[in-house]
Amino acid sequence: MELKVAGLREDFLELDTGGVDFSVLDSLKTILNEDQRIEYAGVNLTHPLTRRIRFIVKSKGNVDVMIVVKEGIDKLMKLSNELSTLIGDTLGRS
């Protein structure tokens, strides 16, 4: 897995990734777009053969984009843990 910062300002983050599953970044994008402090979050597969993914986040006003992204990652991790627990509990009852 690799990650390169392609652009960074207080209100903007652009990452170029390789070896990261698209669905993980797409889920993070969805969480960030639900946040009122975010103007735009997007993810796109730049080339299907190389599996390069571009992830872009733009916050509103003077909101520090890194703080919102970290909070989004925390929320995604919490959802993932809750799902894992739910599946484990459900399968454990079978």
Contacts in CASP RR format, 6 or more apart in sequence:
PFRMAT RR
TARGET T0000
AUTHOR 0000-0000-0000
METHOD contacts of the structure
MODEL  1
MELKVAGLREDFLELDTGGVDFSVLDSLKTILNEDQRIEYAGVNLTHPLT
RRIRFIVKSKGNVDVMIVVKEGIDKLMKLSNELSTLIGDTLGRS
1 17 0 8 1.000
1 18 0 8 1.000
1 19 0 8 1.000
1 20 0 8 1.000
2 17 0 8 1.000
2 18 0 8 1.000
2 19 0 8 1.000
3 15 0 8 1.000
3 16 0 8 1.000
3 17 0 8 1.000
3 18 0 8 1.000
3 20 0 8 1.000
4 15 0 8 1.000
4 16 0 8 1.000
4 17 0 8 1.000
5 13 0 8 1.000
5 14 0 8 1.000
5 15 0 8 1.000
6 14 0 8 1.000
6 15 0 8 1.000
6 16 0 8 1.000
6 54 0 8 1.000
7 13 0 8 1.000
7 14 0 8 1.000
8 14 0 8 1.000
9 65 0 8 1.000
10 59 0 8 1.000
10 62 0 8 1.000
10 64 0 8 1.000
10 65 0 8 1.000
11 58 0 8 1.000
11 59 0 8 1.000
11 60 0 8 1.000
11 61 0 8 1.000
11 62 0 8 1.000
11 63 0 8 1.000
11 64 0 8 1.000
11 65 0 8 1.000
12 56 0 8 1.000
12 57 0 8 1.000
12 58 0 8 1.000
12 59 0 8 1.000
12 65 0 8 1.000
13 55 0 8 1.000
13 56 0 8 1.000
13 57 0 8 1.000
13 65 0 8 1.000
13 66 0 8 1.000
13 69 0 8 1.000
14 54 0 8 1.000
14 55 0 8 1.000
14 56 0 8 1.000
14 57 0 8 1.000
15 54 0 8 1.000
15 55 0 8 1.000
15 56 0 8 1.000
16 46 0 8 1.000
16 52 0 8 1.000
16 53 0 8 1.000
16 54 0 8 1.000
17 25 0 8 1.000
17 52 0 8 1.000
17 53 0 8 1.000
17 54 0 8 1.000
17 55 0 8 1.000
18 50 0 8 1.000
18 51 0 8 1.000
18 52 0 8 1.000
18 53 0 8 1.000
19 51 0 8 1.000
20 53 0 8 1.000
22 43 0 8 1.000
22 45 0 8 1.000
22 53 0 8 1.000
24 76 0 8 1.000
25 43 0 8 1.000
25 53 0 8 1.000
25 55 0 8 1.000
26 43 0 8 1.000
27 76 0 8 1.000
28 41 0 8 1.000
28 43 0 8 1.000
28 55 0 8 1.000
28 69 0 8 1.000
28 72 0 8 1.000
28 73 0 8 1.000
28 76 0 8 1.000
29 41 0 8 1.000
29 42 0 8 1.000
29 43 0 8 1.000
29 55 0 8 1.000
31 72 0 8 1.000
31 75 0 8 1.000
31 76 0 8 1.000
32 38 0 8 1.000
32 41 0 8 1.000
32 57 0 8 1.000
32 68 0 8 1.000
32 69 0 8 1.000
32 72 0 8 1.000
33 40 0 8 1.000
33 41 0 8 1.000
33 42 0 8 1.000
35 68 0 8 1.000
35 71 0 8 1.000
35 72 0 8 1.000
36 60 0 8 1.000
37 59 0 8 1.000
37 60 0 8 1.000
37 63 0 8 1.000
37 68 0 8 1.000
38 57 0 8 1.000
38 58 0 8 1.000
38 59 0 8 1.000
38 60 0 8 1.000
38 68 0 8 1.000
39 58 0 8 1.000
39 59 0 8 1.000
39 60 0 8 1.000
40 56 0 8 1.000
40 57 0 8 1.000
40 58 0 8 1.000
41 56 0 8 1.000
41 57 0 8 1.000
41 58 0 8 1.000
42 55 0 8 1.000
42 56 0 8 1.000
42 57 0 8 1.000
43 53 0 8 1.000
43 54 0 8 1.000
43 55 0 8 1.000
43 56 0 8 1.000
44 53 0 8 1.000
44 54 0 8 1.000
45 51 0 8 1.000
45 52 0 8 1.000
45 53 0 8 1.000
46 52 0 8 1.000
46 53 0 8 1.000
46 54 0 8 1.000
57 65 0 8 1.000
57 68 0 8 1.000
57 69 0 8 1.000
58 65 0 8 1.000
59 65 0 8 1.000
59 68 0 8 1.000
END
